[in-house]
Amino acid sequence: MAKSDVTFESAGIRIAAHLYTPDTPAEGPRPALVVGHPGTSVKEQTSGTYARLMAERGYVTLAFDAAHQGESGGLPRGLEDPAQRVEDFKAAVSYLTTRDDVDSERIGLLGVCASGGYSLSAAGGDHRVRAVATVSGVDVARQFRLGADGTQDPAVFRTLLAAAANARTVAARGEDPGVMTMFPETAEQAGALGGEHGIEGLEYYCTPRGEHERSAKFLAWQSVDKLASFDAFHAVPLIGPRPLLQIVGTRAVTSWMAVDVHQRATGPKELHWIEGASHVDLYDKKEAVDPAVDKLTDFFDSALSDGS
């Protein structure tokens, strides 16, 4: 398996990506996958893990940094713009269609966490996508509005919207509005704010387990009001008759969103549970990732097969 640095344009923004290609001989162009990362993450973290493992299974895979994040261009830094994130997926598909080693009729999307939601939205509107799969998929806008477990007091998001509005006013006056910090300093604080899910996020992004220097751990304040009215699941019925696979852990507090998607899907669909796994376990823990990759391989081997 070989990894190379590539770039492509997404709505005028330069996107940095890693392209993974199998070492094994092929009779012709291969099926390909676009792999998207969680919010605040980068291609060197869990999306890169899945891209590498799926390349080892025979796929050309493309793990990219979202616009405004990682090594990709775009200002302000740390902006989570749902419309741009969806466009990034479509631009990645466009890039893959230009490659001689990729069969443009056999391209799928794989989204992890926030990119799970964005991949659903992208696939709904882009019929070049033959199949879509998510791992610990969420609609990050729902997570902001309702909380990871869906029970957040509405006052929490109203407070964030007020802070975002104030940040826009500060910026208009030529002053620095600062950024929205995504992680507290200690596990105790993370637990108080987000329970086990919050602690897991801190452990992955802020310790040697998964941290990366370009994983920003913050969002630009403009992200909050851009997320306010976004609905990643609106286009789910448009995915059918193309197939959809969702992989979630039985301990994932975010799994209610995958259940919602499953109920909305109109085509072939499967909600596959990894026993004992949490949301973040599926980012990097071998006992969760390995069975997830096995399932993804079976799914895409069928969905992206020759003549399917």
N, C-alpha and C positions, 0 to 999 in steps of 0.2 A: 504494500500500500504506500502510495506517494502523496505527499502534501505540498501544495504550492500556494503562493500568495497571488490573488487575483483582485481586480477591481471592476466595478460597473457603476452606471449612473442610475439614480432613483430620483425622479423629479428634480433633476439638476444637481443633486448631491452625490458626491463620490462615496461609494460604499466599498469598504474593505472586507475581504472574505478569504477563507481558506478553502481550497478545492482539494478534495480527497479522491484519488483514483486507485482502483484495484491493481494489483500486480499481475493477477492471473490473466492469461490470454482470453480475448473475446473474438467471436466470429464477426461481430459488427458493432454498431453503436449500442451503448448500454442504457438501461433505465437509470434515472437520476432522481435525487431527492434534494429539496431545499430544506435546510434545518435552521430553525429560528431559536433564539435564546430567551430566557426569562427577562423580566424588567430589571434594569440596572446591570445586567450580566453582560458578558462578552463572549466572543466565539471561542476563546481558549478555555472556557469552563464547560458546563454540561452539554451545550449544543455541539461543541467540538468533540466531546466524548461520544455522543450518539452518531455524529457524522463519521468519525473514525471507525466505529464498530460496524456501521452499516456499509462502509466502503470495504471492510474486510469480508462482508457477505456478498460483494459483487456489484455494488451500486457506486456510481459517481455521485458524490455528495458535496454540497456547498453550504458551509456554515459561515454566516455573515454577521458583522456588527451592524446593528440598526443605525440609521441616520441619527446624528447628534450624540452618538455613543461610541465607546471604544476607539478604534483607529479610523472610523468613518468620519466624513466631514459633517458640517451642519452646525449652526449657531442658533440659539445658545446651547452650550454643552449640557447634557443631561436632560434634554427635552424628551418627554414621552408623548409623542403626537400620534394618536391612534390612526388617523388617516395616512400619515407618512409611513407608519409601521406596516400597514396593509400594502401600501404602494411598494415598500421595500421587498416584500415577498413576490409581488408581480414582476418587479424589475429583475429579481433573481431568476425567476422562471425565464424571462426574456434572455438573460445572459446565457442560461443553459441551452436555449434553443439555437444559439449561434455556434455551439461547439460540435465538431465533427465526431467526437467520441460519445456524444449523447444522442439517444433516440428521442427526438422532440415530441413523439407521440406517447412516450412513457415517462412522464414527469409527475412526481408526487410531492406533497408537502408534509413536513414533520415539525410540529411546534411543541416546545416545552414551556409549561407554565403560561406566562402572559402571551408568548408566541403561539400557544395552543389556540387561544381566542382569535388572535390576528390571522392565523392560518385558515381558520374556518371562514372568516370574513373574506379573505382573499380568494379562497377556493370557490365560494359561492358565486363570485362575480367573474371568475377567470376560468373558462372552459378548456384552457390548455392543461389545467391540472386534472390528472386522471384519478387521483385518490388522495385522501388526507388522513393523517393520524396525529393524535396528540398524546403527550405524556404529562401527567399532572396538569392538564389544561385548565386554564381559567380565563374569564373575562376580567382583566385587571380593572376595568371601570367599575364592574359590579363589586369587586373586592374593595375598592376605595369607598364606594357608596354604602355597602352593606357589611363589610368586614369579611375576613377569610372564611368564617363559619356562617355568614349570612344573618347574624343576629346583632350587628353593631347598631348602637343608638344613632338615629339620623342626625343628632346634634353634632356628632363627631365630624361628619363630612361638611356640614354647614360651617363649622369652625375652619376647616381647611379652605373652603371656598372664600371665606372672608379674608383669610391670610393671603390667598392667591390674588384677590382683588386689590388688596393693599400693596402687594408686591408690584403689580402693574402700575399703580399710581406712583410708587417710589421710583420705578424705572423711567416713567414718563418725565420725571423731574430731574433726570440725569444722575440719579443716585443708584448705588448697588443694592438690589433687592434681596441679595443672598439666595440661598437654595433651601430646599426642603430635605433635611437629613432623613435617610430611610432607616437607619439602624441606631439604637441606643448604645451606650458605652459598655454596659454589663449584661450578663445573662439574666440577672434578677430584674433589671429594667425591661428587658425584652419579654420576659415571662409575664410581667405585670401588664404590658401593653398588648401582647399577642398570644399569651399562653405558650404551649409547646411549639406551636407553629412559629411564633416569634423567636423562640430560643433556637430552633433549627435553622432559621434564616440567618441569624447572627453567627452560628457555628459554621455554616457553609461559606458565607461571604466575607467574614471578618476574622477567620483563623486560617492557619496553614492548610486546613482540610480542602478549601476550595477558593480562597481569595486570590485575586489577580490585581495587579497594579492599575489596570485600566478599567476595572469594574468600579464605577464611580461612587456607589453607595449614597447617591443623592439624586434628586430630580429638580429640574428647573421649576419654579413656582407656576409657570404658565401651563405645566402639565395638568394641574389639578382641574382647571375649568375646561380644558380640552377633553378630559376624561368624563366630565359631568354628564354629558348627553350621549356618549358613545355606547353602542350596544353591539358587542362582538358576535352575538348569537342571532341577530336579525336575519342574516343571510343563510343560516343553517338549512332551511327548507330548500334553498336553491342548489345545495350540493348534490342532492339526489338527481338522477339515479346512480351517480358515482358513489363508491363505497367510503365509509367513515369508520375508523377505529379510534376508540379512546382507551387509554391505559391509565388506571388510577390505583392508588394504594388503598387498602381497606381501612387504614388509619388516617387517611388524608382528610383534614377538616374542610378542605376545599371541594370534596367529591360531589357535593350537592349541585355544583355547577355542571359537572359532567352528566349527571342524571338529567338536568334540565335540557342539555344539548341532545341527549339520547332521545328524549321525548319529542323534540322538535324535528329530528332528522326524518327525511322522507324516503331515503334510499336504503341500500344494504348498510347495516350498522351493527356495531358490536361495542359493548362496554365491558372491558376486560379488567378484572381485579387482580392485583398482586397482593397476595395474602401477607398481612403483617407490615406492609410498607406504609410509610407516611408520605406526604407530599414531597418533601426534600430528599427522602431516601432514594427516590427515583432519579435524582440528579447524579449520584455518584456511587452509591453503595452497591457493590458487586452482587449481593444476594437479591437485590431488587432490579438492578439494571440488566443483568444477564437474561432473566426470563422475559423482561420487557423487550429486549432486542430479538430474542427468539420469536416472540409474538409479532413484532414489527416485520421481521423477515418473512414469516409465513403470509402476513397480510399483503405486503407489497409484492412478493413473488407471485401471488395470485392476481392482485389488482393491476399490476404493471407487466403482466406476462405478454409474450408475443401473440398478437392476434386476439387479445381479450377485448 
